[in-house]
Amino acid sequence: MRALLPFLLSAALAQTHTVQKGDTLFAIARAHGLSVAELKRLNGLTSDRIYPGQVLQLGPKAAQEATPTSRRVQVGLAVWYGPGFHGRRTASGERYDMHALTAAHPSLPFGTRVRVTNLKNGRSVVVRINDRGPFGGRYIIDLSYAAAKAIGALSATRVRVEVLED
């Protein structure tokens, strides 16, 4: 069993690739025996842009999970809201606390927990949806001040939002 453990670990690790500075989709795909189109399909990517710290799915396990996961992941810009709303009622009826790990999303049900990952530095935080917004424009989520600070996103930042199963 001990001799088998490194093989099993390497097989499990081979299912994902963490993007490093200078990586390209072409180089990653070629290194893992995939086409760029297949790599993009496995990860729900709509463009050729990738970011250091981003984790890409590579193997057959990813192929089985790609459809359900891709519907539950968004990539886009996040902003934060704070002092001007602190203490006011949110769309869910609770009071907004800029020091809590919460967020506003235009459509996810209240109480949904999502992992928000800053694609520039790889830091992530789990937040609970308790408000509505952002409305229109180019942003996909409004983070509380505490959540934005936790992932280093105190200005508009490109993030990955993944719905977590409860």
N, C-alpha and C positions, 0 to 999 in steps of 0.2 A: 504494500500500500504506500509506503514511504517513497518508493521509486516512482510510483504512479502520480503522486501529488504534484510535482512540478509540471508534468504533462497536462494534468487536468486544469491547473491554474493557468497555464499558457493558453490552453484552448478557450477557457472562459474569457481571458483578457483579449484574445484575438477577435472577440465579437464587437469590440468598440475601439475607437482611435480618438485620443485627445489631440486636438489640433494644436500644433506648435507654431511659433512665429516663422513665417516663410513657407509653410505648407500650402499646397494647392490641391484642389479637388482632383486634378489629373494625376498628380504624384501619389496621393493617397489611394486613389482607385487602382492605379497601376501596381502599387506595392502590395495590394490585397487581392489582385486578380479580378477586379471589377471594372465595369465601364463607368464613365462619369455619370451617364444617365441612370444607371442602376444605383450608384451611390446616392444620387440626388433623390431617387424614388424611395429608397430605404429610409431616408431621413426627412422626407417631406419638404425638401428644399425646392424653392421656385427660382432661385438665382444661383450664380456661381460663387457668391460671397460666403466665406467662412471666417471664423474669428478664433484667435488663440484662446484656449480653454474650452472651446466648444467640443462636445463629445459626439462623435459620429458612430452610428450603428453600422456594422460591416457584414455580419454573417447571416446564416439561415435563420437563427433565432430572431434577428431583426426583421427579416422578411415576413415572418409570421406575425410579428407585432406591429408592423409598419402601418397598417390601415387603422386599427383602433387608436394607436398613439398619435398618428398624424392629425386626427381630428381634435385631439385634446392638447395640442401644442400650438402656440402662436409665437412668432418672432416679430418684433417691432420696437418702437420707441416707448419708453416709460418716462413719466415725469412724477413729481411729488407735490403734495399740497400740505400746508401746515398751519401756521399761526392764524391766518385769516378765517379758518374754518374750525379751529380748535374749540371744542365745547358745543358746537352747533349739532343739530340733529342730522343724521345721515339718512339716506333713502330707506334704510332698513328700520329706522326709528331709534337706533341707539345713538348716543352722543359720540361725536368724532373725538378721538384721542390721538394726537399727532405722535405720541410716544409709544403707541401700541403697534403691533405688527399686523396692520390691516391695509386694505386697498380698495379702490373703486374700479369696477369693470362694467362695460356697457350691457353685458348680457348674461354672465355667469350667475347662477342662483346665489342668494345670500347664504353665507356660511361655508361656501366652497373654499377649500384650502388649495392654494396653488404655490408651486415653487417658482420663484422669479430668479433668474440667473443673469448677472451682468456679463455680457459676452466679451467685454473688453478685459476683464480681470478674472473671470471664472467664479467670483463669489456669488453665493445664492442665499436666499432666505425664504422661509415658508410664511405666507400671509393668508389672512382670512378675508374673503370678500364681504364687505358690509355697506357698500355704497355704490352708486351709479356714476359713470363717467369713465374716461373722458368722452365728450360728445363731439363728433366731427373731427376734422383735422387729421393729423398723422400719428396720434398716440394711441396705444392699445391698452394701457393701464395707468392709473394714478396711484402711486404708492404713498403711504403715510411717511412722514419725515423719518421716523425710526427705521422703517424698512429700507428707504432710499439710502440712509446713512450706513446701514448694515452691509449693503452691497457696493458702496462707493458710487452712488448714482444721484448725486445732488445737483446734477444738470441733466438735460434730456440725454438718455442713454439707451443704447440698443440692448434689448433683453430678450430672453426666452421665457415664456410663461407656460408652465406645464401643470395641468390639473392633476391633483393627487387623488388616488382612490381612498375613500374613508374606510 
